[in-house]
């Protein structure tokens, strides 16, 4: 069982990660026009490679939700490409 000081350090790291994520998101939102819509077309091979690389990575707390949503989008796009 971790000592109290270890638990405090871990809590501070989580808070720091969340603060950094919020700051980055705010900066990204400021830089992009509100009505910007992007479209990226990827091949089946490109999506396969990206998903394979994701499977090898390790993710930390604040990255998990964003990464999960990205993987779901890639998988859905891949399924559509398989249907063509």
N, C-alpha and C positions, 0 to 999 in steps of 0.2 A: 504494500500500500504506500502510495506517495505521501511524503510529508507535506505539511501545510505550506511551506515555502515553495515546494514544487507545484502544488495546486495553484498557488497565487501566480507564479510565473506562467503557467499554462493558460490561466484565465486572461492574463495580460496579453499574451501572444494572440489569443483568439480575438480580443478586443482590437488589438493593433491591426490584425488582418482585416477585420470588418471595417475599420476606419479607412484603411488604405483602399479597400474595394469601393467604398462609398465615394471617396475622393476621385478615384479613377473614373467611376461611372459618371460623376458630375462633370468632369472635364470632357469626357467623350460626348456627353449630351450637349455641352456648350459648343463643341466644335462642329457638330453636325446640324444641318438645317432640319427643321421639324418635319418637313414633308419629303424627306429623302427616302426613296425606296430603292433598294439594290436588288439585283438579280445576279446570282452566280451560277453558272452552269458547270457542273462537274461530271466527268465520265464515271462509269461503273468502276473502272480501275482506280481512279483517283479517290473515290469514296471508300473503296475497299482498303486502300493503303492508309487513309486517314483513320478509319475505324480500327485497323490493326495496330496502328501506333497508339491510339487511345487506350487499347487493351493493355499495353505495356507500361503505361504511365501510372504514377501514384498521385493522388489528389488530396489536398488539405481542405479542411472545413468549408471555407467560403467558396471554394472552387467547385464543389460537388454539384450544386444545383445548376449553375451555369453550364457546366460540362455535360450533365445529364440531358438538359434541354437541347444542347447542340448535338449530342449523339442521337437523340430521338429524331431531330430534323434530318440528319444525315441518313439514318436508317429509312425514314419515310421516302426520302428522295431516291435512295438506292432501290427500294421496292418498286417505285414508279418506273425507274429505268429498266428493271428486270421485266416489267410488264410490257415494255415496248418491243 
